[in-house]
Amino acid sequence: MKTKILVVDDEADLELLIKQKFRRKIRESVYEFVFANNGQEALERIGENPDTDVILSDINMPVMDGLTLLTHTHAQHPAMKTVIVSAYGDLGNLRTAMNRGAFDFVVKPVDFTDLEVTIEKTADQVRQLRDTLRAIQENNILKMYVDETVLNFMTRPDFENRLLASETVEATVVFLDICGFTSLAEKMAPTDVVSLLNTYFDLMVKEIIAQGGYVDKFMGDAVMAVFRGEHHLDRAIDAALSARSALQESGTPLPAGIEFRPKVSIGVNTGEVVSGNIGSASLKRLDYTVIGDVVNMSQRLQSAAKPGQIIISEAVYLKVKESFQCEFVSEVTLKNKAKAVKIYEVVE
């Protein structure tokens, strides 16, 4: 991997000397040198070469000295590392340089063998730092696509051995579907549709997260959320109530000529679910999700809900009737269910 080095020094013959001493490394594309005569010129070179790895800088230079340059580079380009190369090797300059962020200090006249060792050590530090920063950035991006529950699962010591393992857990599953969004999408530009849908999703997801739930998946204009742990059923219904209010009170502007007041239909069910990675190891495509009759029933209840309704089964009603105001709706036949089911609406 090529190391790009910025040499900042006003000595006229230094550039030629550097090119002679490191000619083999330059020829083999191990090192690439860029030169500047002072600190101000060095900042311009950095602007032109943002992939600079190592800065070799003198202290005493016109326009802008090396210690002032060090102040700028340390603050603005923390991934670049500076080695001060100066004849002013007294303790005062050394302490000032190190306090301003210098990685190392080489005293002139330069021992080029020692300088090469210093460059390698500094470049290795830069690579490690950039790898760490890249990993943090990738992790932050990953968190946008993968739920925290999945990330926690992935950090288990036996993760690789448990890829296709599953567990049975008690959980509450909530399906939230934005009503009328499909027809709305026919009247709007695709970019506006995506932007509006993401806005509505964000409103609901905030309420889900606030109650300790996590989003299992987005499906078109619907959200599947799962709640586990203590009081998971109560927290799920509280999240459903809050998500409904947040969506209905949304003042998100719409394109001219479009009239739409968002409402959500919600189904809530609770019980034992199977939790684990579902998919194909051969394809290397897995989803960490929950499956089972509880999940299916929750989706069926959402399908039976009208815009603005939060629908639960009789079994759920019996568990929450003392905590939430509920009203009997009707007895309905749900898809793929042999027997009719009594459904209730959570009012508040």
N, C-alpha and C positions, 0 to 999 in steps of 0.2 A: 504494500500500500504506500503510495507516494506521500511524503511529508512536505507540505508547503511552508517555507520559512521566509519571513520578512526580516531583512537586515537593515537596521536604522543606524546610520553612522555618517558623519560628514568627512571622514578620511577619504581622500580621492583615490588611493590605491587599494582600499579594502575590498571593493567589488572584484577586482582582478585577482586578488589574493584568495578570496573565498572560492572563486570559480576554479582556480588552480588546485587548491587543496582538496576540493570535493568533486573534482572533475569526473571520477569514476561513478560516484553516487548520482551525479547529475546525468551522466550518459546512460546509466542503467535505470533512470527514472525513479530512483529511490528518494532523491531530494529535488525540490524545485525552489529556486531562490527568487525573491523579489527584493528590490533595493529602494531605499529612501534616504534622503540626506538629512532629514530632521523630523521632529515629531509631527508637525503639521502635515508634511508630505506623507508621513507614515499613515496618518488617518485617511488620507485620500487613497493610498494604496490598499488599505484594508477595505474601503468601500468598493474598490474595483475587484478585490480578491477576498470575498467573505469566507472562503474556505481555508483561509490561513490557519495553520496549526500552531506554529512557534514564532515568537518575535525575539530577535536578538537585538538589543538596543543599547547604544552608548548613553551616557548621562549628559555630558557637556556638549550641546549642539545649539546652533543658532535657531531663531524663530520659536521653537518649542523644544525644551530639553527632555531627556529620557524619563525623568521622574514625573514630569507633568503628563507626558504621553502615557505612562503607566497608569496614572489616575483615570484617564479616559478609557483605556482598553480594558482595565479590570472591571469597570462599571458597565461598559457597553457591550463587551465581548467576553463574558466570563468563561467561555469554552476555549478561548485562546490563552496560551501560557507564555509569559515573558521571562526571558533570561537577560539580566543586565550584564553587559560586557563592557567594562570600563577600567581605566587606570586609577580611578578614584575609588580605591577599595578600602577606605577607612571605615571604622565601625559606624560612624554617623550615617554615611551614604548607604551602607549595607542595611542598617536598621530601617531607614526611611523606605528603601526599595522593598524590603520584605513586608513592611507594614502597609504598603500601597498595593500589595498583591503579587510581587515578583515571585516566580517559582524557584529561581536560583540566581547565583551571582558568580560571574567569571571575571577574574582580574587580568588586565592587560599587562605585559605582552601575552598574547593568547597562545596557550598550548593547544594546538588543533586536535591532538589526540584526545585530550581531556574535553575539548569542546564537542567533539563528535559523541562522546559518551553522554555528555550533558544533553545534547540535542535528542539522542535516542531515549533517554530517561524522560525528558519533557514530552516528547511526542507520544510515548506510551501512556503517560498520564492524561494527555489530551484525548487519546483514543478511548481510554476507560471512561473519562468524563462524558464524552459524546455518546458512547454506548449507553451509559446510565440515563442521560437526558432523552435519548431516543426511546429507551425502554419505558421511561415515565410517560412520554408522549403517546407511545403505542398503547400503554395501559389505559391512559385516559380516553383514547379513542375506542379501545375495546369496551370500556365501561358504557359507552354510548350504545353499543350493540348487544352487550351481554349483561344480564341482570347480576346484581351483587351476590345473590344466592348461588348462582352458577360459579362465579369467581371464587367464592368461599369453598365450594365443593372441589374446584380444581386445585386448591392449595393443600388439600389433605395429603398426608404422606403416602397413602396407598391409592392415590387418584387413578394412576394408569391401570392398576389391577381391578379397579371398581368401575371401569368405563361403562360396562353393560349391566352393572348390578343395579338393583332397585330396592326400595324399602316402602313399607306400608305406614302411612302417617295419618293423623287426624288433621283435617284442614277444611277451610271454607273457600269455595270457588265462586267468583263473581264474574258474570258476563255483562258488559256494558256496550250497547250498540247505539250509535248516533242515528236517530230516525230521520228518514227523508234525505239522507246525504247522497244516495245514489242518483236520485232525480236532480238534485242540485248540481251534481258534477256534470250533468249533460248541458248545463247552461253556462258553465265557466271554463276558462282556459285551464289546461292541465296544471300549469305552475301555480295558479291561484287555488286550485283544488287541493294540491299537496300542502301548500302553505296554511290554508284554513284548517285542514284536517289535523295537521301537526299542532296548530294552536289549540284546537279543541281537545286533542289527546293530552297535551301538556296540562291543561286545566284539570282534567280528571286524574291524571297520573300523580299530580301533586297531592291530591286528597288521598289517593291509595297509599302513597309513601308515608304520608303524615300519620296513618293508622297502622303502620308497620307491615303493610302488604307489599307484594312485588308483582310486577307485570310478567306474566308467563309468556304472552305473545300478543302481537297486534294482528288482527285478521280483517283486512279491508278497512271498514269504518267501525270495527268493534275491538274491544279490549278484553282479554281474559286475565283476571287478577287472582292471586292466591294468597291466603292468609293462614299462617301457622302460629303455633305457640299459645300462650295463655290468652283466654277470652277472644280467640280468633273469630268466632261468629259475631260477637258484638262489634268488634272492630271493623269487620267487613261491612256490616250494615251501616255503621257510622260513616264509613268511607263512601258507600253507595249514596247515602243521603247528601253528603257534602259534595260529591261529584255531580249529582243531579242539580243541586243549587248553583254550583260554580258554572255549569254549562248554561243553565237557563238564565243566569244573570250576566252572561258574557256580553260585553259590548264590542266585540270584534267587528271592525268595519268590513262591509261587503262591497263588491264592485257595483258600480252604478246600475240601477235597474234590477238588482237581485234582492228579493225579500226572503229572509229565512231566519227563523227563531229556533236555535238548536234545542232539541230535547233528546233525552236518552231513555231507552228502555233497558231495564236491568233485571237479571235473574240471579238469585242467591241460593246456594245449597251447601250443605255441610255433611261431613262424615269421613269415612276412610277412603284415601286415594293411594294409588301407587305412584311413587315419586322416583324418577331416575332418568337416565339417558335413553332416549328413544331414537332409533335410526339404524344406520348401516355402518358397521366398522369398516367394511370393504370399501365403501364409498367415501369414508372418512367424513361423514356428515351426521352429526348427532344433535338432538335438541334435548336440553334438560327441562323436563316438563312433568306434569301430573296427568294421570289417566284414570279412568274408572267410571262406574255408574254415576257417582256424585258429580263428576264433570259433565257427563252427558245430560243429566237432569238439570243442572244449572243452565246449560245452553237452551234446553227445551223451555224452561221457565222464562228465560229472556225472550224467546220467540213468542210466548203467549202474552207478554207484557205489552201494553199500549204505550205510546209516547208519554214519558214522564212517570211511568209506573215502576215500582220496585216489587217484584213478585217472588214469593217464597212458597214452599210446599207446606202442607199441614204439619209434617214432622218438624220442620224448622219453626213454624209458628208456635208450636207447643213449648219450644225451648226459649223463645224470646218474647212471648206475649206479655210478660210482666215488665220487660225493659223498653219495649217499643209499642207504639200505637199501631195496631194492624186491623184491617178490615177484610172480611170474607168477600171474595170476588165471585167465584163460581166453581163448579166441578167440570173439569175439562179432560179431554183425551189428548195426551201428548204423543208426539211422533215416536214410534217404536215402543210405546208403553201399552201393555195389554189392558190394564185397568185404568179407569178414570181417576184423576187426581184432584183433590181439593186444593185450590190455590188462594193465597191471601196477599193483600197489598200492604206493604209497610208505608204508613202515612208519615210518621215522624217518630 
